[in-house]
Every structure is written in structure tokens, then in C-alpha cells.
């Protein structure tokens, strides 16, 4: 009887220890899982809200097709070298200026960083503007060269002048002596940037998903600063397989 009386407290202690060893950790694990579930639920609700905001933004863009076209023309998703060349040739021809040695070179963000060039290309977390460098020379009067540069600046395509050098041009005169002419020679280096498109957006914490509206002030600024339309390239007509046949 005495032994049973002594064993009773020991059994109770064993039960309490078992509760401490097994039940308490299990309860703590359940509490942690409950907290994680609550956090995951909050994230899910946040993603659902942002998904609804994204649907609204897509609808707004579709309703503003002209503004969208303005932005994509001003900052395209590829270099469009042929378009750049055609537009520069057209502007120079319209002003009666002859151009020469026109070359186009694409400089990647890695090359820009390696060269130590500070560029205004911090557009997003992982995206950077890619630089298309255009070099060419012009021969014409001061006013005509100035008009060409003004039209290039007002072109509805993002660009900037990196460098320019101008010098006088002499022409052969009497007795093989060169005489100054009214024409000048300008060597210009331009930069036409573009932003490569992405299939997904990594930064879901963008304020855009909080406000749910596009700030179209940038489009208004583009329209105020630019007035020269970008010429669209027209594919050449298909000719005969052998043009020498009658």
C-alpha cells in the first residue's frame, strides 16, 4: 500500500514531464505554423489586390492607346538602327545638308559600366537603358547645321548629343589657293537609348501597384519637348526575280 502511495506522485511527475517534452513543443509548433499561415494569408491577399490593380492598369493602358504609342516610340524596346539612319538622312536632306561616315554602334550597360560612364539609366532594379551611339559628319551652312541638330533634338525618339566639333571648310580658289567658304563641317556623336522589354515584373512593391494609376505627365512632357515625327520604315516593293528580262 505504501509503495502504491509513493508511486502515485512519481507517475504524475512522469505525466507532467511527458507533457512538457511532447505536448508543449507540439503546441509551439502549431502556434508557429498558425503564425506562418496568417503571414501567408496576408501575402496572398496582397497579391490578389495587386493582381486586381494590374488588371485595372491594363484596362487603363488599352483606353490610352495614343499615349502608349507615344511612350513606346520615344523609348522603344530595341535599337531600331534602320529607323535611326532613315530619320537622320531625312532630316539632313530636308535641310539641304550632306552627311557622311554615318555609323551606328550599340553599347551595352556592361560596357558603359566598364568605361566608367555615368548614364541616366537607373530605370528599374534589374533593367538599364542600352545606349546606341551614332556618329556622322555634316557639311553645310551654320544655320542649316543648327536646324538639323534642333530637329534631331525635337525628334520623338529619346536621344542626346554626346559630342560635337565644328570647323570651317575651305574651297579651291584662284591660283590653287584655298579660300574660306560659307560651309562648315560638323562631326557629331549622338546617343539613342532604348529599353529592352521584360516578360515579367520582379518589383511587385512598386508604388504603381499602390496608387493603381499611371502618371501621364511624362507623356505631356514628351509632347511639349518633341515635334518632329519619327519616320516609319516602309518595306521595299518586291521586284522581279530577274530585272534584266523584258
LINMO-V157124 format. One record per residue. N is the residue number from 0. RES is the residue in three letters. PHI is phi in degrees with one decimal (999 if undefined). OMEGA is omega as a letter, one per 30 degrees, with the letter a starting at -180 (NA if undefined). D_FIRST is the distance of its C-alpha to the first C-alpha in Angstrom with 2 decimals. Layout:
BEGIN
N:RES:PHI:OMEGA:D_FIRST
N:RES:PHI:OMEGA:D_FIRST
END
This chain:
BEGIN
0:UNK:999:l:0.00
1:UNK:-61.3:l:3.77
2:UNK:-63.6:l:5.34
3:UNK:-63.5:a:5.15
4:UNK:-65.4:a:6.31
5:UNK:-72.7:a:8.78
6:UNK:-72.6:a:9.94
7:UNK:-59.5:l:10.93
8:UNK:-63.9:a:13.70
9:UNK:-63.9:l:14.83
10:UNK:-61.7:l:15.37
11:UNK:-63.6:l:17.25
12:UNK:-64.0:l:19.30
13:UNK:-61.1:l:20.12
14:UNK:-64.5:l:21.31
15:UNK:-64.3:l:23.36
16:UNK:-61.3:l:24.88
17:UNK:-61.9:l:25.76
18:UNK:-63.3:a:27.45
19:UNK:-64.4:a:29.33
20:UNK:-74.2:a:30.42
21:UNK:-112.1:a:31.48
22:UNK:-71.2:a:31.88
23:UNK:-61.8:l:33.71
24:UNK:-59.5:l:36.27
25:UNK:-63.9:l:36.82
26:UNK:-66.6:l:37.45
27:UNK:-64.7:l:39.78
28:UNK:-63.6:l:41.58
29:UNK:-63.5:l:42.03
30:UNK:-64.8:l:43.40
31:UNK:-65.5:l:45.81
32:UNK:-62.5:l:46.96
33:UNK:-65.2:l:47.45
34:UNK:-65.9:l:49.56
35:UNK:-64.4:l:51.54
36:UNK:-63.7:l:52.12
37:UNK:-62.5:l:53.37
38:UNK:-65.5:l:55.71
39:UNK:-65.5:l:56.93
40:UNK:-64.2:l:57.59
41:UNK:-64.5:l:59.62
42:UNK:-64.5:l:61.60
43:UNK:-63.3:l:62.21
44:UNK:-62.5:l:63.51
45:UNK:-64.8:l:65.71
46:UNK:-64.8:l:67.14
47:UNK:-63.9:l:67.78
48:UNK:-64.7:l:69.64
49:UNK:-68.2:l:71.66
50:UNK:-64.7:l:72.46
51:UNK:-64.6:l:73.87
52:UNK:-64.1:l:75.82
53:UNK:-62.4:l:77.19
54:UNK:-61.1:l:78.36
55:UNK:-65.2:l:80.13
56:UNK:-64.5:l:81.76
57:UNK:-62.3:l:83.02
58:UNK:-62.2:l:84.54
59:UNK:-64.0:l:86.19
60:UNK:-64.5:l:87.68
61:UNK:-63.6:l:89.07
62:UNK:-78.8:a:90.73
63:UNK:-118.5:a:92.24
64:UNK:-63.8:a:93.81
65:UNK:-68.3:l:96.81
66:UNK:-64.6:l:94.70
67:UNK:-62.7:l:92.57
68:UNK:-64.4:l:95.75
69:UNK:-61.6:a:97.03
70:UNK:-65.8:a:93.92
71:UNK:-70.1:l:93.83
72:UNK:-75.8:a:97.54
73:UNK:-67.6:l:97.24
74:UNK:-133.0:a:94.25
75:UNK:-72.7:a:94.16
76:UNK:-94.1:l:91.47
77:UNK:-147.1:a:93.83
78:UNK:-67.5:a:96.77
79:UNK:51.4:a:99.51
80:UNK:-58.3:a:102.05
81:UNK:-60.2:l:104.82
82:UNK:-65.9:l:104.46
83:UNK:-61.8:a:104.76
84:UNK:-62.0:a:107.87
85:UNK:-60.3:a:109.51
86:UNK:-69.0:l:108.95
87:UNK:-65.7:l:110.28
88:UNK:-64.2:a:113.32
89:UNK:-65.3:a:113.95
90:UNK:-64.0:a:113.76
91:UNK:-64.6:a:116.07
92:UNK:-63.9:a:118.54
93:UNK:-63.8:a:118.64
94:UNK:-94.8:l:119.57
95:UNK:73.8:l:122.14
96:UNK:-109.6:l:120.24
97:UNK:-92.0:l:120.08
98:UNK:-119.7:a:116.86
99:UNK:-151.0:l:116.28
100:UNK:50.8:l:113.61
101:UNK:-81.3:l:110.82
102:UNK:-135.8:a:107.52
103:UNK:-124.6:a:103.94
104:UNK:-137.7:l:100.87
105:UNK:-93.8:a:97.21
106:UNK:-114.5:a:95.02
107:UNK:-75.3:l:91.26
108:UNK:-58.1:l:88.76
109:UNK:-66.1:l:87.80
110:UNK:-67.2:l:91.45
111:UNK:-62.6:l:91.76
112:UNK:-66.3:a:88.74
113:UNK:-64.8:l:90.06
114:UNK:-81.9:a:93.42
115:UNK:73.4:a:91.81
116:UNK:-83.5:l:93.36
117:UNK:-88.0:a:91.72
118:UNK:-116.9:l:91.85
119:UNK:-82.0:a:90.79
120:UNK:-128.5:l:88.52
121:UNK:-90.0:a:85.06
122:UNK:-78.8:l:84.84
123:UNK:-139.3:a:81.24
124:UNK:-62.0:a:78.28
125:UNK:-114.2:a:79.32
126:UNK:-108.5:l:82.88
127:UNK:-138.0:l:86.06
128:UNK:-68.3:l:89.67
129:UNK:-98.6:a:91.66
130:UNK:-91.9:l:95.08
131:UNK:-110.2:a:98.26
132:UNK:-94.7:a:101.03
133:UNK:-119.7:l:104.61
134:UNK:-120.6:l:107.62
135:UNK:-164.2:l:111.24
136:UNK:-114.0:l:114.63
137:UNK:-132.0:l:117.03
138:UNK:-127.4:a:120.76
139:UNK:176.1:l:122.36
140:UNK:-72.2:a:123.51
141:UNK:-58.3:a:121.29
142:UNK:-62.9:a:120.95
143:UNK:-67.8:l:120.10
144:UNK:-63.4:l:117.45
145:UNK:-63.2:l:115.98
146:UNK:-64.0:l:115.94
147:UNK:-61.9:a:114.17
148:UNK:-64.6:l:111.42
149:UNK:-64.9:a:111.03
150:UNK:-68.8:l:110.66
151:UNK:-63.7:l:108.12
152:UNK:-62.8:a:106.14
153:UNK:-91.2:l:106.33
154:UNK:-66.8:a:105.35
155:UNK:-79.4:l:102.41
156:UNK:-149.6:a:100.50
157:UNK:-56.6:a:98.48
158:UNK:-157.5:l:100.55
159:UNK:-160.0:l:101.74
160:UNK:-89.4:l:104.46
161:UNK:-85.8:l:103.16
162:UNK:-159.4:l:106.52
163:UNK:-154.2:l:110.23
164:UNK:-132.1:a:113.38
165:UNK:-126.6:l:116.91
166:UNK:-143.0:a:120.23
167:UNK:-75.6:a:123.84
168:UNK:-118.1:l:125.61
169:UNK:-102.4:l:129.17
170:UNK:-122.9:a:131.66
171:UNK:-60.3:l:134.71
172:UNK:-121.8:a:137.88
173:UNK:-69.2:l:141.47
174:UNK:54.6:l:142.42
175:UNK:57.5:l:138.91
176:UNK:-100.2:a:137.47
177:UNK:-79.8:l:134.16
178:UNK:-120.2:l:134.12
179:UNK:-60.5:l:131.10
180:UNK:-111.2:l:130.20
181:UNK:-78.3:a:128.45
182:UNK:-84.4:l:125.49
183:UNK:-122.2:l:122.33
184:UNK:-113.4:a:119.79
185:UNK:-120.2:l:116.14
186:UNK:-104.0:a:113.27
187:UNK:-120.2:l:110.08
188:UNK:-125.7:a:106.44
189:UNK:-110.7:l:104.26
190:UNK:-126.4:l:100.55
191:UNK:-113.0:a:99.35
192:UNK:-92.5:l:95.57
193:UNK:-145.8:a:93.35
194:UNK:-121.3:a:89.64
195:UNK:-65.0:a:88.13
196:UNK:-73.0:l:86.07
197:UNK:-125.0:a:82.34
198:UNK:-83.8:a:80.50
199:UNK:-140.3:l:77.37
200:UNK:-110.8:a:76.55
201:UNK:-82.7:a:73.92
202:UNK:-91.0:l:73.91
203:UNK:-82.5:l:72.24
204:UNK:-94.1:l:71.90
205:UNK:-61.3:l:75.65
206:UNK:-57.4:l:76.72
207:UNK:-59.4:a:78.66
208:UNK:-81.0:l:75.48
209:UNK:-92.2:a:74.69
210:UNK:-76.7:l:78.10
211:UNK:74.0:a:78.85
212:UNK:-138.0:l:82.59
213:UNK:-89.1:l:85.22
214:UNK:-89.1:a:87.33
215:UNK:-87.2:l:90.79
216:UNK:-61.4:l:92.53
217:UNK:-60.4:l:92.87
218:UNK:-65.9:l:94.93
219:UNK:-61.9:l:97.19
220:UNK:-64.2:l:97.64
221:UNK:-60.9:a:98.63
222:UNK:-65.7:l:101.15
223:UNK:-76.2:a:102.64
224:UNK:-87.1:a:102.98
225:UNK:-118.0:l:104.19
226:UNK:-143.6:a:107.15
227:UNK:-92.9:a:108.25
228:UNK:-68.5:l:106.88
229:UNK:-81.1:a:105.36
230:UNK:-75.1:l:107.53
231:UNK:-85.0:a:105.70
232:UNK:-73.4:l:106.67
233:UNK:-100.1:l:108.61
234:UNK:-60.0:a:108.30
235:UNK:-66.3:l:111.71
236:UNK:-67.5:l:113.50
237:UNK:-76.0:a:113.27
238:UNK:-94.1:l:116.61
239:UNK:-73.4:l:118.25
240:UNK:-62.5:l:116.97
241:UNK:-127.3:a:120.43
242:UNK:-72.2:a:122.29
243:UNK:-87.5:l:125.49
244:UNK:-79.0:l:126.01
245:UNK:-67.5:NA:128.39
END
